[in-house]
Amino acid sequence: MAERVSRLSTEKAVVIFTRSQCPMCHTVSSLFSELGVCAAVHELDKDPRNRDMERELARRLGRAPPVPAVFVGGNLVGSTDKVMSLHLAGKLVPMLKGAGAIWL
């Protein structure tokens, strides 16, 4: 499952693993959309191997629940708290530019 998560996490400049009824997942996805990012979003509850993927993401994040899990440029950034901290510190947009997720 680690290989599958690694493969999916590099398919676009920004990849977000979510659950369809997760308010924090919606918040993070909306933030990236408002910043002009076209992220790949994988809703784990719609994947037949969701339990295995959730375990792998929880292992990587070091916490449960493992969503949202955000990858930028193939690197795990973290969950909502980390993404929002980077954004408030003015570090998220430069990271997104560096990964080719946004250009302006």
Stockholm file with secondary structure:
# STOCKHOLM 1.0

chainA/1-104         MAERVSRLSTEKAVVIFTRSQCPMCHTVSSLFSELGVCAAVHELDKDPRNRDMERELARRLGRAPPVPAVFVGGNLVGSTDKVMSLHLAGKLVPMLKGAGAIWL
#=GR chainA/1-104 SS CHHHHHHHTTSSSEEEEECTTCHHHHHHHHHHHHTTCCCEEEEGGGSTTHHHHHHHHHHHHTSSSCCSEEEETTEEEESHHHHHHHHHTTCHHHHHHHTTSCCC
#=GC SS_cons         CHHHHHHHTTSSSEEEEECTTCHHHHHHHHHHHHTTCCCEEEEGGGSTTHHHHHHHHHHHHTSSSCCSEEEETTEEEESHHHHHHHHHTTCHHHHHHHTTSCCC
//
